[in-house]
Amino acid sequence: MKALLVAALIALLPAAALARPGLDASIGPDGVTITDNDQPVLFYRTKAADPADPGRLNYVHPLYAPDGVILTEDRPAVLPEQRGVFWGWRQVRLDGRAVADGWFMKGLTFFVRQTNFDGERGGAGVLTLRVDWIVNSGPELAFVAREVTKVRIQPLKAGARRIDFDTTITPLVDGLSLGGSDDAKGYGGFSVRLVAADRLVFGSAGKAVAPAVTPVTAGSAMGFSWPGQPGLSKWAVGLACKVDGRPISLWILRREASMQNCVWPGRVPVALPKDRPLRLQSTLIIRPTGK
């Protein structure tokens, strides 16, 4: 009798009351959707949408502002290789020989072996992904590294959202190295393809920053905003990156249809010794501007 009474009371509750409050995750066949009180926060793609483009996974898009505005682009008409919030290096080398281009997703793909989402005290949620790096440019597949990425999503605080990406890459082979583009730009590493990039304003350490073709030296954090842009002017995005605990202060900044990039390691490839983890940390803060 008591069980029937409880069931009847539940049936009378509105659907919203039955929803799990706070941050939650829906793990599907193509990726993970993170929500906060049923409002979308981000989608992390774990499987390529097109079998002909097998390297296009292991990235975030869409990334949402707290009011539901989409802040990122994926496969844009200009520079379609760019994809939301992503990690990419133009040079993936084995024993000094170029074997893949992770930026253009040529010769390198990923296999997401495990996906978990856990809540934390205080309301944060952590999405953990365990990923194999696979070089497929040769006659045989080569498993060259193992990646563990933890995406820690904070609940809203004063209308702002903090998202921390903590990635550890452990080489499984000798002779692996990563490098940015082999030119004066040297772009590569943690990147964000924001919407309406041609209307962005940049700032670091309280000062305006002018974009340039080559890397710009600024503070350890960069701010991006869209003053006067309908639907976007109320939001600003902050970005900060570290490599093995060292802040990155070199930036590729674009006020045109392109991405924004914490530059690491630059043009010259950096060797990653076998079994020695490399830790990459990046923080995004989406905050209201008060406008």
N, C-alpha and C positions, 0 to 999 in steps of 0.2 A: 504493500500500500504506500509506504513511504517513498519507494523508488518511483512509483507512478506519479506521485505528487511532485517530486523533483523534476521528472520529465515534462510534466505539464507546465510547470513554472518556466523551464528553459524554453519551451515552445512559444511562450508568450513574450520572451525577450526579443527586442529588435536585433537585426543581424549585426549591427555595429557593436552591440554589447557582447556578442559572442566572439568577436575578433580578438586575437592576441594583441595586447597593448604593447607599444614601444617597438623597438627594432626587431625585425623578423626576416627570415630568408625563405624563398621558394626555390628549391633546387630542381631544375628541369634538365631535359636531355641536351640542350644547347648552351645552358649557362645558369647563372644564379641571379635572381632578382631580390634586391634588398629593399625593404619597405620600413617606414616609420609610421606607426598608426595607420597602416594601409596606404600611405602616400609613398610613391616611388622615390628611392634615393639613388640607386644605380643598378646597372645590369653588367655582370661580369661574364664575358663570353668564354666558354670552355670548349666549344666545338665549332669548327668552321662551318659557316652557312652554305658554302659552295665547295663541293669536293674538288673542283678545279683550282681552288685557292686554299690549299690545306694549311698554309701558315698563318691564316688570318683568324687567330684565336688568342687567348691569354691576354685580354685587354678589357677595358671598361668603356662601354657606351650603351645607352645614354648615361650621362651624369646629370642629375637634376638639381636645380636650386630648390630650396624648401617650399616654394610656391608652385612647383611643378614645371617651371621653365627649363627646357633642355639647354645645357651649357656646352655640349660637345657635338662634334660632327664625326661621321664615319663614312669612309669611301666618298669624299666630296668630289665634285666635278673637277676641281683643280687639285692636283696632287692626291689622287685617289688612294695611294698607298697609306696615307695617314689615317689614323683610327682612334678617335676618342682619347682615352688616357692609356698610353702604351709605353713599352720598353722596346727600344730598337737600336741596333748597331749596324752600320754599313759594312764593317769588316768583322767577319767571324773567321778566324784562321786556325789551322792545325799545322804545327811545325813550320810556321812562317808562310804557309800557302793558303790563299783565300779559298774557302770552301762554301761560304754562304754569305748572304746579305740579309740580315735580320730585319732591316728597315723596310726593304722591298719584298720581304718574305720569300726570298729565292734561296733554295738549298737548305732551308731550316724550317722545321715545324715543331709542334709541341704535342705531347700526350699528357692530358690531365688525369693523373692516376687516382686522385682522391680529393674530395671536396667536403669540407665540414663548416658548419656555422654554430658558434657558441655564444650565449649571452654572458655578460659580466655583471657583477655587482656595480650599481651606479647607472646601469642602463645601456652601456656600450655593447656592441656586438662585434665578433671577430670572425671573418671569413678566412679560412685556411685552404690553400690550394697546393697540392704536391704535383709537380710537373716535371716531365722528362723533356730535355732538349734533344732533338733528333736531326742530325745532318743527313739529308737525303739526296745530295748532289752526286754521290759516287755510285758504284755498282752495288754497294750494300749499305743498309742503314747503319749509322753510327750514333750510339747514345753517348753524347759528349758531356752532358752536365745534368745535374738534378737541381731543380729549383723548388724552394718553399716560399710562398708568398702569403703573408698575413695582412689582411686588410681590416683595420680596426676603425669602425664607424661609431662616432660619438652621437648621443642624442643632441637635439638642438639645445643651445645655451645662448640666451639673449638673441635668439633668432638666427644664430650662426651654427654651422656644421663643420666639424673637423673630421678628416679622413686620413689615416696614416697607412702608408704602404711600406711594409717591411719585408724585403726580399733577400733571401740567401741563395746564392748560386754556388754549387759545389761541383767543380770539374771532375769528371769520371775518367779522363784520359790525360796523358801527358801532351804538352805542346799547344794547349788551347789558349787563344788570346782574343781580346775584343778591342775594336777601335772604332772611332767615329768616321765620318766621311773623309776620304783621302784628298782633302783640299784645304784651303784656308779657313773654311767654315768649321770643319771638324765636328759637325753635329752628330749626336748620338747619345743614348741613355734614356732617362725618364722624360717623356714628352706629353704635351696636352694639345690637342687640336680643338681650340675654343671656337665657338660660333662668332660670326661678325668680327673677325680678327682685324679687318681694315678699319674698325672704329675703336680699337682698344687704346687705352691710356696705360702707361707703365710707370711704376714707382717702386723705389727700394730705399730703405733707411730714411724715409721721410722726404726723399727727393725724387723729382721726375727723372725718368730714364728714357733716352732716345734709342730706338731700335737701330740696328746696323746689319750689314750683310755678314760681317764676321762676328765672333763672340764679343759680348759686352761684359766688362768687369763691373760688378755692382756688389750689393750686400748679399748676405746668405739667404735672403728671402726676397721674392719679387711679387708685386701686386699687379693685378690686371682688373680694369674696370671699363664700363661702357657708358660714359656720361652722355646724357641726351638721347640714348638709344631706347625707344619704347620697349617695355618688357624686360630689358636688361639693365637699365640704369639704376635699378634698386639693388643690384648685386655686384659684389666684387669678389675676386678669387685670389687667394694668396697661395704661393708655392715655395717650399723650401726642400732642399735635397742634401743628403749626406752619403759619402762612400766610406765604409769602415769607420764611421764616426766623425769623419772630416767634412765640414760644410763645403758645399760647392758654391762658388761665387762667380762662375763664368756662365753666361746666358746667351742663347740664341733667341732673339726677340724679333717678331714679325708683325708689322702693321700692314698686312696683306693676307691673302688667302693661304695660310700656312699654319705651322704649329709653333708652340713655345717650348723651349728645351733647356733643362739643366745639363750643361755640357760636361760629359765625362765619357771616356778619358781624353777626348780630343782626337786629333788626327793620328797620333802615334799609338799603335795598339799596345795594350798592357797585357802581360802574360798572367795567366791564372794557373798557378801550380795545382797539380792533381791532388784532390782530397783536401785542399785548403779553401774553406768557404770565403766568398766575397759577400759582404753585406751592403745592400743599397736601401736607404731609407728616404722616403719622400712624403711630405705632408701637404695636403690640400685643405684650405679653409675657405668655405663659402660663407660670406657674411653680408648682412644688409648694409647699404650705404646711408640709409635714412632719407633717401630721396623718393 
